[in-house]
Amino acid sequence: MSETRERLTPEEHLDRQRRLWQTGELAYGTLWQAQLSRDLEAVTGRHAATASINSWSVGRKPVPRWVSDALPHVARKVAMELAGRAMMLHDLAGPRPELTPEQQAKMDAAIS
């Protein structure tokens, strides 16, 4: 499928690149490109090769509009999956143990 080349300002180009990178890394961690490829296809029905995502993420090629438009949908999909996994982990952890004030302070420091 051929797309017309968009004319983007440098700021628009960098914004798309930043949103691609942030969505990928927040959703999947440091090895995010293959997983983003899979979810882009699930959300849009279009294939995005991992090599293409790499080229877009480092600025070698501009992020296509269809990818930029799909990122919020991918983010919501992954957020729902993560929320479900977080609930399962919470259930696996069982009841929260009583912590001493010192232990609670360490936990609070680790979280912030």
N, C-alpha and C positions, 0 to 999 in steps of 0.2 A: 504494500500500500504506500503510495507516494504522498508526501505532505509538502505543502508549500513552506518554504523557509521563512520563519518569522524574523522580523527585525526587532531585536531587543536592545534596550540601552544596556550599558555595562552594569548598571545597578540592578536591572531586572535579571540579567544573566547571573550575577552573583547571588541574588535573592533565591532564584530557583535552585542553584547549586547548593546553597546553605540549607534550604528546606529539604532537599533530597538527602543530604548528609545527615541532618538532624533526625529526620524521620527514620532513616535506616538505622542509625546507631542507637537511638532511644528505643526503637522497637525490637532490635535483634542483638545489640551488642556490637563488639568490634568486628565480627565476621558477618556483616549484614548484607552484602551485595547479592549473594545467591538467594537468600531468603526473601529479600525485597523483590527480586526477579519473579520468584514463585507467586508472591502475593499480588504483584502488579498484574500477572496473568490471570489470577483468580478473580480479581476485581474488574478487570477491563476486557479479558478475553484476548488480549494482545501480548505477544511474547517480547520480553526485553532481555537480551542476552546479558549475562554477568559482565562481559567485556564492555558492552555499551554502558552499563551502569557505572562501571569504573571510569570510563572516559568522561561521562557526565559529571561524576563526583569530583574529579580533579580538574575540571574545566577545559579538557581537551576539546570537548564538543558541548554545545548547548543542550540543556535539558529540554526535551520536547514538551510541547504544551500538554499532550495527552498524559504524560507522566506527571507533570506538575499538577494537573487537574485531578489525577487519581490519588495523589499523596494523602489528602485528608481522609479519603475513604479507606485507604490502607491503614492509616494511623488509627481510625476508629475500630477497624476489624481487629487489629493487633491489641489495642487497648482492652477490648472486650475479652479476648483470649487471655491476656495477662491477668485481668481481674478474676476470671474464672480459675486460673492457676493459682493466684494468690489466695483465693478462698480455700482451695484444696490444701495448699501448704499450711494455712492457718488451722484447718481441721486436723491435719497430720501432727501439728505441733502440740495439740491437746491444750489443756488448761494452762494459763500463764502462771508460772511459778512465782511465789512471793520472793521479792528481791530485797536485799538489805539496801539501805540508803546509798552505801558505797557502790554496790553493784548497779543500782539504778543510775547513779551519776555517770558510771562508765558507759552504760548503754546509751544514755542521753548524749554523751560526748561522741560516741561512735556514730550515732545517727546524724548528728548535725555537722 
